[in-house]
Amino acid sequence: MLPSSFTGGARYMMQNYLDAMSLCKCFGYPDFFITITCNPKWPEVTRFLRDTTLKPEDRADILSRLFKLKLDAICKDLKERHLLGKAAAVVYTIEFQKRGLPHAHLCLFMENEYKLPTVDHVDAFICAEIPNRNEDPELYTLVKDYMIHGPCGLANLSCPCMVDRKCSKGFPKKFQDHTTLDSNGFPVYGRRNDGATVIKNRIELDNRSVVPYNKTLLKRYQAHINVEWCNQAGSIKYLFKYINKGPDRATVVVVQGDNQNEEPSKDEIKEYYDCRYISACEASWRIFSNEVHYRYPFVTRLPFHLPGQQNVVFGPDEDINSVLNKPSVKVSMFLSWMERNKDPNDTMARTLTYVQFPIFYVWKIENRCWEPRQKGKAIGRIHSVPPSFGEAYFLRILLNKVKGPKSFEDIRTVNGHVHDTFRDACYALGLLDDDIEYIEAIKEANETATCSYIRVLFAMMLLSNTLSRPEVVWESTWKYMTDDFIYRLRKFH
């Protein structure tokens, strides 16, 4: 459950972030991070505008439709044609540049047998060098046109990437004979000093300015397609937070006041509307009802509730008796799960936890029941709740452990004894000894949340004055709260 202070947009972005992290929890770390940028010089666009005086950016509808077609084709290549190996999951987010061009940030999860176990396997999929012009002139031209960064640095101090007279993207890179890992576990791609160069904006550039790419994808789709290997723990949260961060915003206000120390009043609603910029491409994309956030397989969000406390939605003029007789009140997704476990002919259902259920069953909202899955794939994610919710929090802990319960009493039953509360059942299972429930809460939050959120969560636990031994909780979880310190120190230095 998200804090009430979250706005609708923030809640939507956070839900997408949690869904993406659920895929990570199920399939492991993503293996490839791919950025795909729309190319206004695609032959289809050029052919369409051939006999007109229009520029590509004047036809945002054409760019949006074509980019969607290309993106769908790339996803099909990755999911069905196994271009980089057999894929288990794909998640992408669409963003729009201020000049109008759309681009996609895509995370690709590979099946276990197709993951890249060591850095030695990276070179077969990712290249960061200029190809030989005589051996492959087509690839040479594509790399020159789409995969060269800059020129920047001293050769072009006005380049947009320059910050404090340095390239914010770290170009030009260093020459490297072989692909290796740096001290933080991130790949440093092979960039040999083989004399290969290209001329861009009348400046000669070598392998140090090449953006990593995949040869097959670049040849097939002829656009800027940056491919990175990201199977490292330190990069996962950054990637998912980055692709779900929403649009960038900035506000500058000049206010005349008598008191210099007086802070002007803030109208947050007006501030949101003033900052929200929608380009023609984004407007076209949304008019065509294209996905801004895409996930495969589907993530089923699993609600739950305490006995008799399911959500009831009704209008101001509805009769209370008719409201209480609605099927949605009597049969919730959570209650239907326990009803399914009562079927004597379905032995599989009783071997699954609630979060495992969507893998083998699908929720039919029209019939208000779970039915065996016939096609497609999905994974489950139970809505999270903070420890301050009391019994609901302890019920959620049990739902991750208990298999096949037929009633709330079954959930509270441990070794044949029905406990009075879900908290007592957690104690009986050994889940709450020595503040272990708080340690588990922080560990679970680490799978989906950022370090700053985990620090706030620990502070809230301290303020609640319910930790019996705070030092034990700290010793067990401090690493999760300090993951980003090294990056913060680098930023300040």
Secondary structure in CASP SS format (residue, H / E / C, confidence):
PFRMAT SS
TARGET T0000
AUTHOR 0000-0000-0000
METHOD secondary structure of the structure
MODEL  1
M C 1.00
L C 1.00
P C 1.00
S C 1.00
S C 1.00
F C 1.00
T C 1.00
G H 1.00
G H 1.00
A H 1.00
R H 1.00
Y H 1.00
M H 1.00
M H 1.00
Q H 1.00
N H 1.00
Y H 1.00
L H 1.00
D H 1.00
A H 1.00
M H 1.00
S H 1.00
L H 1.00
C H 1.00
K H 1.00
C H 1.00
F H 1.00
G C 1.00
Y C 1.00
P C 1.00
D C 1.00
F E 1.00
F E 1.00
I E 1.00
T E 1.00
I E 1.00
T E 1.00
C C 1.00
N C 1.00
P C 1.00
K C 1.00
W C 1.00
P H 1.00
E H 1.00
V H 1.00
T H 1.00
R H 1.00
F H 1.00
L C 1.00
R C 1.00
D C 1.00
T C 1.00
T C 1.00
L C 1.00
K C 1.00
P H 1.00
E H 1.00
D H 1.00
R C 1.00
A H 1.00
D H 1.00
I H 1.00
L H 1.00
S H 1.00
R H 1.00
L H 1.00
F H 1.00
K H 1.00
L H 1.00
K H 1.00
L H 1.00
D H 1.00
A H 1.00
I H 1.00
C H 1.00
K H 1.00
D H 1.00
L H 1.00
K H 1.00
E C 1.00
R C 1.00
H C 1.00
L C 1.00
L C 1.00
G C 1.00
K C 1.00
A E 1.00
A E 1.00
A E 1.00
V E 1.00
V E 1.00
Y E 1.00
T E 1.00
I E 1.00
E E 1.00
F E 1.00
Q C 1.00
K C 1.00
R C 1.00
G C 1.00
L C 1.00
P E 1.00
H E 1.00
A E 1.00
H E 1.00
L E 1.00
C E 1.00
L E 1.00
F E 1.00
M E 1.00
E C 1.00
N H 1.00
E H 1.00
Y H 1.00
K C 1.00
L C 1.00
P C 1.00
T C 1.00
V H 1.00
D H 1.00
H H 1.00
V H 1.00
D H 1.00
A H 1.00
F C 1.00
I C 1.00
C E 1.00
A C 1.00
E C 1.00
I C 1.00
P C 1.00
N C 1.00
R C 1.00
N C 1.00
E C 1.00
D C 1.00
P H 1.00
E H 1.00
L H 1.00
Y H 1.00
T H 1.00
L H 1.00
V H 1.00
K H 1.00
D H 1.00
Y H 1.00
M C 1.00
I E 1.00
H C 1.00
G C 1.00
P C 1.00
C C 1.00
G H 1.00
L H 1.00
A H 1.00
N C 1.00
L C 1.00
S C 1.00
C C 1.00
P C 1.00
C C 1.00
M E 1.00
V E 1.00
D C 1.00
R C 1.00
K E 1.00
C E 1.00
S C 1.00
K C 1.00
G C 1.00
F C 1.00
P C 1.00
K C 1.00
K C 1.00
F C 1.00
Q E 1.00
D C 1.00
H C 1.00
T C 1.00
T E 1.00
L E 1.00
D C 1.00
S C 1.00
N C 1.00
G C 1.00
F C 1.00
P E 1.00
V E 1.00
Y C 1.00
G C 1.00
R E 1.00
R C 1.00
N C 1.00
D C 1.00
G C 1.00
A C 1.00
T C 1.00
V E 1.00
I E 1.00
K E 1.00
N C 1.00
R C 1.00
I E 1.00
E E 1.00
L E 1.00
D C 1.00
N H 1.00
R H 1.00
S H 1.00
V E 1.00
V C 1.00
P C 1.00
Y E 1.00
N C 1.00
K H 1.00
T H 1.00
L H 1.00
L H 1.00
K H 1.00
R H 1.00
Y H 1.00
Q C 1.00
A C 1.00
H C 1.00
I E 1.00
N E 1.00
V E 1.00
E E 1.00
W E 1.00
C C 1.00
N C 1.00
Q C 1.00
A H 1.00
G H 1.00
S H 1.00
I H 1.00
K H 1.00
Y H 1.00
L H 1.00
F H 1.00
K H 1.00
Y H 1.00
I H 1.00
N C 1.00
K C 1.00
G C 1.00
P C 1.00
D C 1.00
R C 1.00
A C 1.00
T C 1.00
V C 1.00
V C 1.00
V C 1.00
V C 1.00
Q C 1.00
G C 1.00
D C 1.00
N C 1.00
Q C 1.00
N C 1.00
E C 1.00
E C 1.00
P C 1.00
S C 1.00
K C 1.00
D C 1.00
E H 1.00
I H 1.00
K H 1.00
E H 1.00
Y H 1.00
Y H 1.00
D H 1.00
C H 1.00
R C 1.00
Y C 1.00
I C 1.00
S C 1.00
A H 1.00
C H 1.00
E H 1.00
A H 1.00
S H 1.00
W H 1.00
R H 1.00
I H 1.00
F C 1.00
S C 1.00
N C 1.00
E C 1.00
V C 1.00
H E 1.00
Y E 1.00
R E 1.00
Y E 1.00
P C 1.00
F E 1.00
V E 1.00
T E 1.00
R E 1.00
L E 1.00
P C 1.00
F C 1.00
H C 1.00
L C 1.00
P C 1.00
G C 1.00
Q C 1.00
Q C 1.00
N C 1.00
V C 1.00
V C 1.00
F C 1.00
G C 1.00
P C 1.00
D C 1.00
E C 1.00
D C 1.00
I H 1.00
N H 1.00
S H 1.00
V H 1.00
L H 1.00
N C 1.00
K C 1.00
P H 1.00
S H 1.00
V H 1.00
K H 1.00
V C 1.00
S C 1.00
M H 1.00
F H 1.00
L H 1.00
S H 1.00
W H 1.00
M H 1.00
E H 1.00
R H 1.00
N C 1.00
K C 1.00
D C 1.00
P C 1.00
N C 1.00
D C 1.00
T C 1.00
M C 1.00
A H 1.00
R H 1.00
T H 1.00
L C 1.00
T C 1.00
Y C 1.00
V C 1.00
Q C 1.00
F H 1.00
P H 1.00
I H 1.00
F H 1.00
Y E 1.00
V E 1.00
W E 1.00
K E 1.00
I C 1.00
E C 1.00
N C 1.00
R C 1.00
C E 1.00
W E 1.00
E E 1.00
P E 1.00
R C 1.00
Q C 1.00
K C 1.00
G C 1.00
K C 1.00
A E 1.00
I E 1.00
G E 1.00
R E 1.00
I E 1.00
H C 1.00
S C 1.00
V C 1.00
P C 1.00
P H 1.00
S H 1.00
F H 1.00
G C 1.00
E H 1.00
A H 1.00
Y H 1.00
F H 1.00
L H 1.00
R H 1.00
I H 1.00
L H 1.00
L H 1.00
N C 1.00
K C 1.00
V C 1.00
K C 1.00
G C 1.00
P C 1.00
K C 1.00
S C 1.00
F H 1.00
E H 1.00
D H 1.00
I H 1.00
R C 1.00
T E 1.00
V E 1.00
N C 1.00
G C 1.00
H E 1.00
V E 1.00
H C 1.00
D C 1.00
T C 1.00
F H 1.00
R H 1.00
D H 1.00
A H 1.00
C H 1.00
Y H 1.00
A H 1.00
L C 1.00
G C 1.00
L C 1.00
L C 1.00
D H 1.00
D H 1.00
D H 1.00
I H 1.00
E H 1.00
Y H 1.00
I H 1.00
E H 1.00
A H 1.00
I H 1.00
K H 1.00
E H 1.00
A H 1.00
N H 1.00
E C 1.00
T C 1.00
A C 1.00
T C 1.00
C H 1.00
S H 1.00
Y H 1.00
I H 1.00
R H 1.00
V H 1.00
L H 1.00
F H 1.00
A H 1.00
M H 1.00
M H 1.00
L H 1.00
L H 1.00
S H 1.00
N C 1.00
T C 1.00
L C 1.00
S C 1.00
R C 1.00
P H 1.00
E H 1.00
V H 1.00
V H 1.00
W H 1.00
E H 1.00
S H 1.00
T H 1.00
W H 1.00
K H 1.00
Y H 1.00
M H 1.00
T C 1.00
D C 1.00
D C 1.00
F H 1.00
I H 1.00
Y H 1.00
R H 1.00
L H 1.00
R H 1.00
K H 1.00
F H 1.00
H C 1.00
END
